[in-house]
């Protein structure tokens, strides 16, 4: 690495400092120079392909963060080697001899490619199949023996076809292997069937080699062939077969002489710094094929030159891999592609550092005279986090450290800031229009071309199209919006002190935010409004913009209603403006939200509604109370907060407060008035006033979820068939109106009712409920399905059901949903009644009485007595629709039917 003269002259102390730089031409030059040296080495008369001790110089590594262009570089290098016409003109023509011929073969090691080690070895052999045109007996016999042992009955041809390897001479390879085995059998004078069995051929060949028989003379030069053929043919042994391939390559005739250039892309997916099993096998291939040249691309530098890895990998240390160890220290990652000061650099960064490399780099970027890191650990951690892996940020932070250190001791807070210099360096090679689009895009978490253009206020896409080709824009075609800015570039543009000539004023940022928000709203309203993914994406970005820039609600109000209507509750809240991104991403505490604008209040409302699926209902009620008291929302959105606070109060057992809120919303004309009337029907049911609840339910219609309310009334009366019919109708209504949350809730209730009468059918209903809940965040509904599963299994002997119930009870208590807790206890009463376990039933009834006495669901204690056929000395004030005796009879019949079902099963 080059000396960093700025840091060197920034202090009177003799500090160690390093600097480097990168570009695409330099990377090609590095490949060309390394490959030229490699060709000279392997064509030297003294080169021995079987030498297992000589240091290896047959690898070069390009590393960088995802999306920086490593795969593109790998493909470009492959095509440039295969065809000089595909080489970019600016790369220049290398001075390589015509012989041996370079055979590029690129292998994608990314998990998504599904490449395993077997495929890697086969791909190496396939690369030679077309060029050589014949068998390579030492390797082919060993491979055939391995294949027969590990893939019995599976033809190699079929494997190659299934893996998509036929195009690489996959049709020729099986024939070449067969011929190699057949020729060996002939030379060994093996009879018919024995000559076609690779295992027998290998055994005979081993014997001939050990006895130095004339018949094995052709392969006698391969010193370790017999040992490999005797070894157990497993994956570990396969990893040594490349040694045989290297020997075969070395003895090819001059006209067929070849040097494989193996490009291993996505190397990070071979493992991590703890699990290196696949990396160990791949490293073994590189070591055992010294005549091949390997170009490795991955997210982190290769650590093979680190002696500390001895034991995890076979070949480690700077002596084994001279080019992989930086000149100053085996622990310092090569920061850029500038190579001054390093004799044989073989590790080059083509983008940002991985987190591990940030730490390594900062630890050695500035050092004391005795070689210790100058920057303390806590400050290195802050710098690394804020850098997002950008090397330039690390450089600037190191210079800031030296500057501050001249007058005082730096502290971590000194580095909780962005660098204005980053803005200048980011913008220096962009046109004026591109800079304008870049700043507008910095307001957005993600964007597409129309969105960036609209946010910039332009009427043509060309600047945005040019911008997304820049390396500071990352692309993910699977995302809703495919482009996003490098995180550090984005935060710097928005937060640092911009001193460029065309800097934006506060009014410029405000106007751009308004344009971006409007563009998001236009995208949502112009699309199919049933596109939930787009709705959530637009809401998340729009809420952030409206909150941070004090914008009017506009389209966000309608989008909020659409969000609520589906009852899915994806998280929406953007991080607080003053919370570091890393803390927000980690879910760190942000404190109570500040409510100054309608946007603040809407963000808090929707955040509270989504969070109630994960936090206690008390928090939900408190958060919504703050919103209501702020009086910042218009009437309809205020009623949204009122309604869901009333629901939270109901879940907490605060019936009076819940009823007041529901009555206030029901008396209005907002969109939640029908739902509030449903809420009043629920409250009447909870209070045992079934006639009022039933009369109200008949007026609700679809908007008030009439069928589900009627189903809720039916099951407490033990009219399970009616409940099933109502819940099925409710589900059908929800499907017709495309309301996913209501559909899942109705199905969960159907499974619960069915669980009392038909456990086998209930299992199917629960499976369907699980499918409908997939991707939804409905805590109470999920609890219902788990209670239904207990009811389905009620009467089963043993402790397993009670253990499940205990776990569920803890979760129910944490949720604060009173209905779930009382229903869970009632389900346990059904279980104990079915088992005639009177002592356990007495305990469950006492628990139920304590939960409901003087509160909602007091009639649940009545139902528990009905189940057991017990006298009820202190009935609740419930007003049953057809009288208590009819309800008693039906509940008792459900228990006796379950007992008969269980008795028949035994």
Secondary structure as the mmCIF struct_conf table of DSSP 4:
data_model
#
loop_
_struct_conf.conf_type_id
_struct_conf.id
_struct_conf.beg_label_comp_id
_struct_conf.beg_label_asym_id
_struct_conf.beg_label_seq_id
_struct_conf.end_label_comp_id
_struct_conf.end_label_asym_id
_struct_conf.end_label_seq_id
STRN STRN1 UNK A 2 UNK A 2
HELX_RH_AL_P HELX_RH_AL_P1 UNK A 5 UNK A 8
TURN_TY1_P TURN_TY1_P1 UNK A 9 UNK A 10
BEND BEND1 UNK A 12 UNK A 13
STRN STRN2 UNK A 16 UNK A 17
STRN STRN3 UNK A 19 UNK A 19
HELX_RH_AL_P HELX_RH_AL_P2 UNK A 24 UNK A 42
TURN_TY1_P TURN_TY1_P2 UNK A 43 UNK A 43
BEND BEND2 UNK A 44 UNK A 44
TURN_TY1_P TURN_TY1_P3 UNK A 45 UNK A 46
TURN_TY1_P TURN_TY1_P4 UNK A 49 UNK A 50
BEND BEND3 UNK A 52 UNK A 54
HELX_LH_PP_P HELX_LH_PP_P1 UNK A 55 UNK A 56
STRN STRN4 UNK A 59 UNK A 63
TURN_TY1_P TURN_TY1_P5 UNK A 66 UNK A 67
BEND BEND4 UNK A 68 UNK A 69
HELX_RH_AL_P HELX_RH_AL_P3 UNK A 70 UNK A 82
HELX_RH_3T_P HELX_RH_3T_P1 UNK A 84 UNK A 86
BEND BEND5 UNK A 87 UNK A 87
HELX_RH_3T_P HELX_RH_3T_P2 UNK A 89 UNK A 91
BEND BEND6 UNK A 98 UNK A 100
STRN STRN5 UNK A 101 UNK A 108
BEND BEND7 UNK A 110 UNK A 110
HELX_RH_3T_P HELX_RH_3T_P3 UNK A 111 UNK A 113
TURN_TY1_P TURN_TY1_P6 UNK A 114 UNK A 114
HELX_RH_AL_P HELX_RH_AL_P4 UNK A 117 UNK A 132
BEND BEND8 UNK A 134 UNK A 134
HELX_RH_AL_P HELX_RH_AL_P5 UNK A 137 UNK A 150
BEND BEND9 UNK A 151 UNK A 151
TURN_TY1_P TURN_TY1_P7 UNK A 152 UNK A 153
HELX_RH_AL_P HELX_RH_AL_P6 UNK A 156 UNK A 162
TURN_TY1_P TURN_TY1_P8 UNK A 163 UNK A 164
TURN_TY1_P TURN_TY1_P9 UNK A 166 UNK A 169
HELX_RH_AL_P HELX_RH_AL_P7 UNK A 170 UNK A 187
TURN_TY1_P TURN_TY1_P10 UNK A 188 UNK A 189
HELX_RH_AL_P HELX_RH_AL_P8 UNK A 192 UNK A 196
HELX_RH_AL_P HELX_RH_AL_P9 UNK A 198 UNK A 210
TURN_TY1_P TURN_TY1_P11 UNK A 211 UNK A 212
HELX_RH_3T_P HELX_RH_3T_P4 UNK A 214 UNK A 219
TURN_TY1_P TURN_TY1_P12 UNK A 220 UNK A 221
TURN_TY1_P TURN_TY1_P13 UNK A 223 UNK A 224
HELX_RH_AL_P HELX_RH_AL_P10 UNK A 225 UNK A 230
BEND BEND10 UNK A 231 UNK A 231
BEND BEND11 UNK A 234 UNK A 234
HELX_RH_AL_P HELX_RH_AL_P11 UNK A 235 UNK A 238
TURN_TY1_P TURN_TY1_P14 UNK A 239 UNK A 241
HELX_RH_AL_P HELX_RH_AL_P12 UNK A 242 UNK A 250
TURN_TY1_P TURN_TY1_P15 UNK A 251 UNK A 251
BEND BEND12 UNK A 252 UNK A 252
HELX_RH_3T_P HELX_RH_3T_P5 UNK A 254 UNK A 256
STRN STRN6 UNK A 258 UNK A 265
HELX_RH_3T_P HELX_RH_3T_P6 UNK A 267 UNK A 270
BEND BEND13 UNK A 273 UNK A 274
HELX_RH_AL_P HELX_RH_AL_P13 UNK A 277 UNK A 288
TURN_TY1_P TURN_TY1_P16 UNK A 290 UNK A 291
BEND BEND14 UNK A 292 UNK A 292
STRN STRN7 UNK A 293 UNK A 298
BEND BEND15 UNK A 299 UNK A 300
TURN_TY1_P TURN_TY1_P17 UNK A 304 UNK A 305
HELX_RH_3T_P HELX_RH_3T_P7 UNK A 307 UNK A 309
STRN STRN8 UNK A 310 UNK A 310
TURN_TY1_P TURN_TY1_P18 UNK A 311 UNK A 312
STRN STRN9 UNK A 313 UNK A 313
BEND BEND16 UNK A 314 UNK A 315
BEND BEND17 UNK A 317 UNK A 317
TURN_TY1_P TURN_TY1_P19 UNK A 318 UNK A 320
HELX_RH_3T_P HELX_RH_3T_P8 UNK A 322 UNK A 324
BEND BEND18 UNK A 325 UNK A 325
BEND BEND19 UNK A 327 UNK A 328
TURN_TY1_P TURN_TY1_P20 UNK A 330 UNK A 331
HELX_LH_PP_P HELX_LH_PP_P2 UNK A 332 UNK A 334
BEND BEND20 UNK A 336 UNK A 337
TURN_TY1_P TURN_TY1_P21 UNK A 340 UNK A 341
TURN_TY1_P TURN_TY1_P22 UNK A 343 UNK A 344
STRN STRN10 UNK A 347 UNK A 349
BEND BEND21 UNK A 351 UNK A 351
HELX_LH_PP_P HELX_LH_PP_P3 UNK A 352 UNK A 354
HELX_RH_AL_P HELX_RH_AL_P14 UNK A 355 UNK A 365
STRN STRN11 UNK A 366 UNK A 367
TURN_TY1_P TURN_TY1_P23 UNK A 369 UNK A 370
BEND BEND22 UNK A 371 UNK A 371
STRN STRN12 UNK A 373 UNK A 373
BEND BEND23 UNK A 374 UNK A 375
HELX_RH_AL_P HELX_RH_AL_P15 UNK A 377 UNK A 387
TURN_TY1_P TURN_TY1_P24 UNK A 388 UNK A 389
HELX_RH_AL_P HELX_RH_AL_P16 UNK A 391 UNK A 405
TURN_TY1_P TURN_TY1_P25 UNK A 406 UNK A 407
BEND BEND24 UNK A 408 UNK A 408
HELX_RH_3T_P HELX_RH_3T_P9 UNK A 412 UNK A 415
BEND BEND25 UNK A 416 UNK A 417
HELX_RH_AL_P HELX_RH_AL_P17 UNK A 420 UNK A 427
TURN_TY1_P TURN_TY1_P26 UNK A 428 UNK A 429
BEND BEND26 UNK A 430 UNK A 430
HELX_RH_AL_P HELX_RH_AL_P18 UNK A 432 UNK A 441
TURN_TY1_P TURN_TY1_P27 UNK A 442 UNK A 443
BEND BEND27 UNK A 445 UNK A 446
STRN STRN13 UNK A 447 UNK A 447
HELX_RH_AL_P HELX_RH_AL_P19 UNK A 449 UNK A 456
TURN_TY1_P TURN_TY1_P28 UNK A 457 UNK A 457
BEND BEND28 UNK A 459 UNK A 459
BEND BEND29 UNK A 461 UNK A 461
HELX_RH_AL_P HELX_RH_AL_P20 UNK A 462 UNK A 467
TURN_TY1_P TURN_TY1_P29 UNK A 468 UNK A 469
BEND BEND30 UNK A 470 UNK A 470
TURN_TY1_P TURN_TY1_P30 UNK A 471 UNK A 472
STRN STRN14 UNK A 473 UNK A 475
TURN_TY1_P TURN_TY1_P31 UNK A 477 UNK A 478
BEND BEND31 UNK A 479 UNK A 481
STRN STRN15 UNK A 483 UNK A 485
HELX_RH_AL_P HELX_RH_AL_P21 UNK A 487 UNK A 495
BEND BEND32 UNK A 496 UNK A 496
BEND BEND33 UNK A 500 UNK A 500
TURN_TY1_P TURN_TY1_P32 UNK A 501 UNK A 502
HELX_LH_PP_P HELX_LH_PP_P4 UNK A 503 UNK A 505
HELX_RH_AL_P HELX_RH_AL_P22 UNK A 506 UNK A 526
BEND BEND34 UNK A 527 UNK A 527
TURN_TY1_P TURN_TY1_P33 UNK A 529 UNK A 530
HELX_RH_AL_P HELX_RH_AL_P23 UNK A 532 UNK A 549
TURN_TY1_P TURN_TY1_P34 UNK A 550 UNK A 550
TURN_TY1_P TURN_TY1_P35 UNK A 554 UNK A 554
HELX_RH_AL_P HELX_RH_AL_P24 UNK A 555 UNK A 565
TURN_TY1_P TURN_TY1_P36 UNK A 566 UNK A 567
HELX_LH_PP_P HELX_LH_PP_P5 UNK A 573 UNK A 576
TURN_TY1_P TURN_TY1_P37 UNK A 577 UNK A 578
BEND BEND35 UNK A 579 UNK A 579
HELX_RH_AL_P HELX_RH_AL_P25 UNK A 581 UNK A 585
TURN_TY1_P TURN_TY1_P38 UNK A 586 UNK A 587
BEND BEND36 UNK A 592 UNK A 592
HELX_LH_PP_P HELX_LH_PP_P6 UNK A 593 UNK A 594
BEND BEND37 UNK A 597 UNK A 597
HELX_RH_AL_P HELX_RH_AL_P26 UNK A 598 UNK A 611
TURN_TY1_P TURN_TY1_P39 UNK A 612 UNK A 614
BEND BEND38 UNK A 615 UNK A 615
HELX_RH_AL_P HELX_RH_AL_P27 UNK A 617 UNK A 630
TURN_TY1_P TURN_TY1_P40 UNK A 631 UNK A 631
BEND BEND39 UNK A 633 UNK A 633
HELX_RH_AL_P HELX_RH_AL_P28 UNK A 635 UNK A 651
TURN_TY1_P TURN_TY1_P41 UNK A 652 UNK A 653
HELX_RH_AL_P HELX_RH_AL_P29 UNK A 655 UNK A 666
TURN_TY1_P TURN_TY1_P42 UNK A 667 UNK A 667
BEND BEND40 UNK A 668 UNK A 668
BEND BEND41 UNK A 670 UNK A 670
TURN_TY1_P TURN_TY1_P43 UNK A 671 UNK A 672
HELX_RH_AL_P HELX_RH_AL_P30 UNK A 673 UNK A 686
TURN_TY1_P TURN_TY1_P44 UNK A 687 UNK A 688
STRN STRN16 UNK A 689 UNK A 689
HELX_RH_AL_P HELX_RH_AL_P31 UNK A 690 UNK A 697
TURN_TY1_P TURN_TY1_P45 UNK A 698 UNK A 705
HELX_RH_AL_P HELX_RH_AL_P32 UNK A 706 UNK A 716
TURN_TY1_P TURN_TY1_P46 UNK A 717 UNK A 718
HELX_RH_AL_P HELX_RH_AL_P33 UNK A 720 UNK A 737
TURN_TY1_P TURN_TY1_P47 UNK A 738 UNK A 738
HELX_RH_AL_P HELX_RH_AL_P34 UNK A 740 UNK A 757
HELX_RH_AL_P HELX_RH_AL_P35 UNK A 759 UNK A 773
TURN_TY1_P TURN_TY1_P48 UNK A 774 UNK A 775
HELX_RH_AL_P HELX_RH_AL_P36 UNK A 779 UNK A 792
TURN_TY1_P TURN_TY1_P49 UNK A 793 UNK A 795
BEND BEND42 UNK A 798 UNK A 799
HELX_RH_AL_P HELX_RH_AL_P37 UNK A 800 UNK A 815
TURN_TY1_P TURN_TY1_P50 UNK A 816 UNK A 816
HELX_RH_AL_P HELX_RH_AL_P38 UNK A 818 UNK A 835
TURN_TY1_P TURN_TY1_P51 UNK A 836 UNK A 836
HELX_RH_AL_P HELX_RH_AL_P39 UNK A 838 UNK A 852
TURN_TY1_P TURN_TY1_P52 UNK A 853 UNK A 854
BEND BEND43 UNK A 855 UNK A 855
TURN_TY1_P TURN_TY1_P53 UNK A 856 UNK A 858
HELX_RH_AL_P HELX_RH_AL_P40 UNK A 859 UNK A 868
TURN_TY1_P TURN_TY1_P54 UNK A 869 UNK A 869
BEND BEND44 UNK A 873 UNK A 874
STRN STRN17 UNK A 879 UNK A 879
TURN_TY1_P TURN_TY1_P55 UNK A 881 UNK A 882
HELX_RH_AL_P HELX_RH_AL_P41 UNK A 884 UNK A 905
#
